[in-house]
Amino acid sequence: MLLKKTAFLGLLCALVLGNAALADSVSPKLGDFSRFDPPLPTPNEGFEDALGTKVTLADFKGRVVVLNFWASWCAPCIAEMPTLDALQAELGSEGLDVVAVSLDRDGIKKAAPFFRKAGIKHLKVYTDRMSDLFQALKGSALPTTYVLDRDGKVVAAYIGATNWVTDDIKAELRKYLDAKPAG
């Protein structure tokens, strides 16, 4: 069943974005964000880090999280990954964590070599081989990215590839970075 969903997501990705050049598939538009008002609660489903240790989104509470779901077979995912890496490098010291979660069935065996080959230096490798977190967030296409505020609430989603280091997107993320956590 999961394999069928994974294959479907790949087909959907290809159909939606076609065979355009990778650079052309990365949208610079801010308007593609869907904001949640009220914010959605933090899902409890876990995923794994590079060592196979279970991680949950609660582990990032107090930081703004850009939660990206990707796969090594998804061309738009590959296209946007360098901009996610650059976003982490630029805003990480301000309290932002880009959490890029691979949905590859082979988990770390696929994700870690991809990061090395692509020159991804600022992101940690995370995997969700069974897509538990992705399904809890009702994800339906790759890449999909969620923004969580400092309280861990899901405040926005972005479906499709984008350039994460545009001034508009960084300004939007800084709104959450500048906000103090409740509590």
Residue frames relative to the residue before (quaternion, step in Angstrom):
aa qw qx qy qz dx dy dz
M 1.0000 0.0000 0.0000 0.0000 0.00 0.00 0.00
L 0.6847 0.4709 -0.2940 0.4722 3.59 0.84 -0.95
L 0.6191 0.5392 -0.3442 0.4556 3.57 1.03 -0.75
K 0.6348 0.5157 -0.3271 0.4734 3.58 1.02 -0.77
K 0.6444 0.5085 -0.3210 0.4724 3.60 0.99 -0.81
T 0.6486 0.5163 -0.3172 0.4607 3.58 0.95 -0.85
A 0.6587 0.4918 -0.3056 0.4805 3.58 0.92 -0.88
F 0.6346 0.5267 -0.3254 0.4627 3.57 1.00 -0.80
L 0.6468 0.5153 -0.3251 0.4588 3.59 0.92 -0.84
G 0.6456 0.5135 -0.3205 0.4656 3.58 0.98 -0.80
L 0.6539 0.5006 -0.3048 0.4785 3.56 0.97 -0.87
L 0.6380 0.5265 -0.3200 0.4619 3.57 0.95 -0.87
C 0.6255 0.5376 -0.3191 0.4668 3.56 0.97 -0.91
A 0.6941 0.4768 -0.2754 0.4638 3.58 0.82 -0.97
L 0.6748 0.4965 -0.3019 0.4550 3.59 0.93 -0.84
V 0.6769 0.4999 -0.2960 0.4520 3.56 0.90 -0.91
L 0.8096 0.2948 -0.1351 0.4892 3.55 0.80 -0.96
G 0.3894 -0.7527 0.4653 0.2555 3.58 1.24 -0.08
N 0.6243 -0.5396 0.4136 0.3847 3.52 -1.25 -0.37
A 0.2162 0.7952 -0.5360 0.1833 3.61 1.08 0.63
A 0.6450 -0.4921 0.3995 0.4269 3.54 -1.25 0.36
L 0.6172 -0.5836 0.3732 0.3730 3.58 -1.01 0.78
A 0.6582 0.5174 -0.3284 0.4373 3.58 0.85 -0.87
D 0.6569 0.5185 -0.3122 0.4497 3.59 1.06 -0.69
S 0.6476 0.5368 -0.3248 0.4324 3.60 1.17 -0.43
V 0.6148 0.5357 -0.3519 0.4595 3.58 1.25 -0.10
S 0.2224 -0.8154 0.5280 0.0832 3.54 -0.36 1.30
P 0.3066 -0.7615 0.5382 0.1911 3.61 -0.90 0.86
K 0.4893 0.7110 -0.4126 0.2912 3.62 1.24 -0.12
L 0.3692 -0.7071 0.5637 0.2143 3.53 -1.06 0.87
G 0.6015 0.6322 -0.3418 0.3489 3.57 1.08 -0.68
D 0.5945 0.5904 -0.3671 0.4041 3.60 1.20 -0.20
F 0.4783 0.6445 -0.4519 0.3894 3.60 1.26 0.10
S 0.1800 -0.7232 0.6529 0.1354 3.55 -1.10 0.76
R 0.2002 -0.7908 0.5698 0.0993 3.55 -0.62 1.11
F 0.2862 -0.7519 0.5725 0.1579 3.57 -1.08 0.76
D 0.0919 0.7773 -0.6133 0.1062 3.56 -0.66 1.16
P 0.4250 -0.3214 -0.7995 0.2773 1.53 -0.78 2.35
P 0.6509 -0.5091 0.3858 0.4103 3.56 -1.26 0.36
L 0.4832 -0.6483 0.5071 0.2984 3.55 -1.23 0.54
P 0.5456 -0.6170 0.4423 0.3549 3.61 -1.08 0.59
T 0.5772 -0.5822 0.4504 0.3537 3.53 -1.25 0.45
P 0.3830 -0.7143 0.5273 0.2551 3.62 -0.71 0.98
N 0.4284 -0.7177 0.4973 0.2325 3.58 -1.14 0.65
E 0.4816 0.6911 -0.4345 0.3190 3.60 1.22 -0.35
G 0.3364 -0.7669 0.5208 0.1661 3.51 -1.04 0.85
F 0.1556 -0.7214 0.6619 0.1316 3.49 -1.43 0.11
E 0.4669 -0.7040 0.4682 0.2591 3.62 -1.21 0.09
D 0.3852 -0.6768 0.5696 0.2628 3.53 -1.21 0.57
A 0.7687 -0.3878 0.2498 0.4432 3.59 -1.30 -0.02
L 0.6957 0.4530 -0.2707 0.4874 3.60 1.18 -0.49
G 0.5606 -0.6158 0.3827 0.4001 3.59 1.29 -0.01
T 0.4522 0.6778 -0.4511 0.3641 3.58 1.28 0.23
K 0.4722 -0.6721 0.4919 0.2887 3.57 -0.97 0.89
V 0.0735 -0.7645 0.6403 -0.0078 3.53 -1.04 0.98
T 0.0921 -0.7614 0.6346 0.0953 3.57 -1.17 0.56
L 0.6498 -0.5194 0.3785 0.4059 3.55 -1.25 0.29
A 0.5467 0.6101 -0.3968 0.4141 3.60 1.18 -0.44
D 0.5795 0.5965 -0.3656 0.4181 3.60 1.19 -0.50
F 0.7128 0.4382 -0.2407 0.4919 3.60 1.23 -0.40
K 0.3390 0.7630 -0.4964 0.2378 3.60 1.27 0.08
G 0.7228 0.3726 -0.3173 0.4879 3.55 -0.96 0.93
R 0.7160 0.3365 -0.2187 0.5712 3.57 1.32 -0.21
V 0.4481 -0.6267 0.5485 0.3251 3.56 -1.20 0.43
V 0.1557 -0.8094 0.5644 0.0467 3.56 -0.83 1.01
V 0.1543 -0.7056 0.6850 0.0951 3.51 -1.07 0.91
L 0.0946 -0.8319 0.5464 -0.0204 3.55 -0.14 1.40
N 0.0410 -0.8323 0.5508 -0.0467 3.54 -0.26 1.32
F 0.1710 -0.7538 0.6265 0.1003 3.56 -0.97 0.93
W 0.0666 0.7993 -0.5837 0.1263 3.53 -0.79 1.11
A 0.1223 -0.7549 0.6325 0.1231 3.54 -1.37 0.05
S 0.5976 -0.6143 0.3933 0.3328 3.54 -1.14 0.68
W 0.6778 0.4855 -0.2825 0.4745 3.60 1.21 -0.41
C 0.6008 0.5729 -0.3342 0.4463 3.59 1.32 -0.10
A 0.3789 -0.7705 0.4692 0.2065 3.60 -0.30 1.27
P 0.6742 0.4707 -0.3305 0.4634 3.67 0.84 -0.75
C 0.5887 0.5613 -0.3592 0.4575 3.59 1.14 -0.63
I 0.6614 0.5094 -0.2898 0.4681 3.53 0.94 -0.98
A 0.6475 0.5450 -0.3139 0.4303 3.58 0.99 -0.86
E 0.7539 0.4034 -0.2324 0.4636 3.60 0.90 -0.84
M 0.4798 0.7131 -0.4259 0.2825 3.61 1.17 -0.41
P 0.6575 0.5000 -0.3495 0.4422 3.68 0.83 -0.73
T 0.6583 0.4941 -0.3301 0.4621 3.60 1.06 -0.62
L 0.5982 0.5298 -0.3590 0.4822 3.60 1.15 -0.53
D 0.6254 0.5308 -0.3186 0.4750 3.57 1.05 -0.81
A 0.6727 0.4865 -0.2892 0.4766 3.59 0.94 -0.90
L 0.6149 0.5415 -0.3447 0.4581 3.60 1.06 -0.70
Q 0.6419 0.5104 -0.3200 0.4744 3.59 0.95 -0.85
A 0.6542 0.5172 -0.3131 0.4543 3.58 0.92 -0.89
E 0.7279 0.4574 -0.2439 0.4488 3.57 0.93 -0.89
L 0.8232 0.2566 -0.1107 0.4941 3.61 0.83 -0.93
G 0.4090 0.7368 -0.4612 0.2778 3.60 1.22 -0.05
S 0.6802 0.4910 -0.2926 0.4590 3.57 0.96 -0.80
E 0.6433 0.5094 -0.3188 0.4744 3.60 1.28 -0.25
G 0.6694 -0.5122 0.3012 0.4459 3.60 1.25 0.03
L 0.5468 0.6016 -0.4025 0.4209 3.58 1.22 0.40
D 0.0901 -0.7603 0.6407 0.0576 3.55 -1.11 0.80
V 0.1978 -0.7223 0.6499 0.1291 3.53 -0.83 1.03
V 0.0771 -0.7893 0.6089 -0.0148 3.54 -0.60 1.21
A 0.0631 -0.8126 0.5788 -0.0259 3.54 -0.13 1.36
V 0.0962 -0.8271 0.5536 -0.0150 3.56 -0.40 1.29
S 0.2959 -0.7634 0.5551 0.1464 3.55 -0.62 1.18
L 0.2434 -0.7602 0.5870 0.1354 3.54 -1.04 0.86
D 0.3243 0.7514 -0.5084 0.2680 3.58 1.23 0.29
R 0.5119 -0.6647 0.4567 0.2960 3.59 -0.93 0.91
D 0.6838 0.4672 -0.2843 0.4830 3.59 1.12 -0.59
G 0.3984 -0.7742 0.4346 0.2303 3.57 1.28 0.23
I 0.8631 -0.0341 0.0597 0.5004 3.51 -0.95 -1.00
K 0.5934 0.5927 -0.3607 0.4080 3.60 1.11 -0.64
K 0.7079 0.3879 -0.2409 0.5389 3.59 1.19 -0.52
A 0.7027 0.5150 -0.2821 0.4018 3.57 0.82 -1.03
A 0.6838 0.5032 -0.3063 0.4306 3.62 0.79 -0.95
P 0.6735 0.4659 -0.3236 0.4739 3.66 0.83 -0.79
F 0.6032 0.5510 -0.3602 0.4503 3.58 1.08 -0.68
F 0.6501 0.5132 -0.3200 0.4600 3.61 0.88 -0.93
R 0.6580 0.5072 -0.3159 0.4582 3.61 0.91 -0.89
K 0.6879 0.4917 -0.2799 0.4546 3.57 0.82 -1.01
A 0.7139 0.4482 -0.2477 0.4775 3.60 0.99 -0.83
G 0.4545 -0.7064 0.4404 0.3171 3.60 1.25 -0.15
I 0.3173 0.7422 -0.5200 0.2793 3.57 1.14 0.62
K 0.0709 -0.8576 0.5087 -0.0259 3.57 -0.41 1.25
H 0.7541 0.4227 -0.2100 0.4567 3.60 1.10 -0.56
L 0.6548 0.4914 -0.3087 0.4841 3.59 1.28 -0.13
K 0.3743 -0.6737 0.5858 0.2507 3.52 -1.21 0.62
V 0.4574 -0.6732 0.5100 0.2785 3.56 -1.18 0.58
Y 0.0308 0.7668 -0.6393 0.0494 3.54 -0.90 1.05
T 0.1058 -0.7975 0.5917 0.0521 3.57 -1.13 0.64
D 0.0784 -0.7428 0.6637 0.0400 3.52 -1.29 0.59
R 0.1388 -0.8632 0.4814 0.0612 3.56 0.57 1.25
M 0.7390 0.3803 -0.2282 0.5071 3.59 1.04 -0.63
S 0.4262 -0.7474 0.4198 0.2891 3.61 1.34 0.12
D 0.2314 0.8153 -0.5055 0.1621 3.60 1.14 0.53
L 0.6988 0.4486 -0.2763 0.4838 3.59 0.82 -0.96
F 0.6273 0.5429 -0.3304 0.4501 3.57 0.96 -0.87
Q 0.6832 0.4724 -0.2815 0.4804 3.59 0.93 -0.88
A 0.6220 0.5412 -0.3450 0.4486 3.61 1.03 -0.73
L 0.7000 0.4296 -0.2519 0.5118 3.57 1.15 -0.67
K 0.4232 -0.7299 0.4281 0.3238 3.57 1.38 0.08
G 0.1813 0.7961 -0.5444 0.1923 3.53 1.03 0.87
S 0.1155 -0.8311 0.5431 0.0295 3.56 -1.04 0.78
A 0.7941 0.1359 -0.0771 0.5873 3.63 1.18 -0.27
L 0.2933 -0.7409 0.5749 0.1859 3.54 -1.26 0.43
P 0.5692 -0.2581 -0.7804 0.0170 1.48 -1.89 1.58
T 0.1061 -0.7372 0.6609 0.0923 3.54 -1.27 0.51
T 0.0880 -0.7973 0.5971 0.0048 3.53 -0.97 0.96
Y 0.1570 -0.7677 0.6176 0.0673 3.54 -1.00 0.93
V 0.2384 -0.7325 0.6164 0.1636 3.55 -1.18 0.62
L 0.1163 -0.7743 0.6206 0.0419 3.55 -0.90 1.02
D 0.4085 -0.7061 0.5208 0.2516 3.56 -0.96 0.87
R 0.7454 -0.4204 0.2791 0.4357 3.57 -1.30 0.05
D 0.6550 0.4910 -0.3098 0.4836 3.59 1.23 -0.40
G 0.5529 -0.6360 0.3771 0.3842 3.57 1.29 0.00
K 0.4888 0.6548 -0.4362 0.3770 3.58 1.25 0.16
V 0.4324 -0.6818 0.5286 0.2622 3.55 -1.07 0.81
V 0.1069 -0.8496 0.5164 0.0053 3.57 -0.38 1.27
A 0.8117 0.0272 -0.0011 0.5834 3.61 1.15 -0.41
A 0.1424 -0.7566 0.6298 0.1034 3.53 -1.33 0.35
Y 0.1029 -0.7585 0.6411 0.0553 3.52 -1.23 0.59
I 0.1257 -0.7904 0.5974 0.0512 3.58 -0.65 1.12
G 0.7221 0.3588 -0.3092 0.5043 3.53 -0.74 1.10
A 0.5917 -0.5768 0.4336 0.3595 3.51 -1.30 0.27
T 0.0164 0.7856 -0.6185 0.0069 3.54 -1.16 0.62
N 0.4796 -0.5953 0.5439 0.3459 3.50 -1.34 0.08
W 0.2594 -0.8352 0.4726 0.1091 3.57 -0.18 1.31
V 0.6981 0.4625 -0.2915 0.4625 3.62 1.16 -0.07
T 0.3476 0.7066 -0.5381 0.3006 3.59 1.09 0.57
D 0.6317 -0.5507 0.3897 0.3818 3.56 -1.19 0.52
D 0.6402 0.5373 -0.3299 0.4390 3.61 0.99 -0.81
I 0.6858 0.4713 -0.2913 0.4719 3.57 0.87 -0.92
K 0.6515 0.4997 -0.3286 0.4667 3.60 0.92 -0.80
A 0.6276 0.5244 -0.3383 0.4655 3.61 1.03 -0.72
E 0.6384 0.5195 -0.3212 0.4683 3.58 1.01 -0.81
L 0.6799 0.4807 -0.2891 0.4724 3.59 0.90 -0.89
R 0.6254 0.5487 -0.3435 0.4357 3.60 1.05 -0.68
K 0.5390 0.5980 -0.4089 0.4298 3.62 1.17 -0.44
Y 0.6939 0.4437 -0.2643 0.5018 3.57 1.00 -0.83
L 0.6288 0.5344 -0.3344 0.4552 3.58 1.06 -0.71
D 0.6907 0.4858 -0.2721 0.4615 3.59 1.04 -0.79
A 0.6022 0.5626 -0.3525 0.4435 3.59 1.22 -0.47
K 0.3769 -0.7098 0.5481 0.2320 3.56 -1.01 0.79
P 0.5269 -0.6321 0.4499 0.3469 3.59 -1.01 0.68
A 0.5158 -0.6093 0.4990 0.3371 3.56 -1.16 0.60
G 0.7073 0.5007 -0.3001 0.3986 3.51 -1.09 0.37
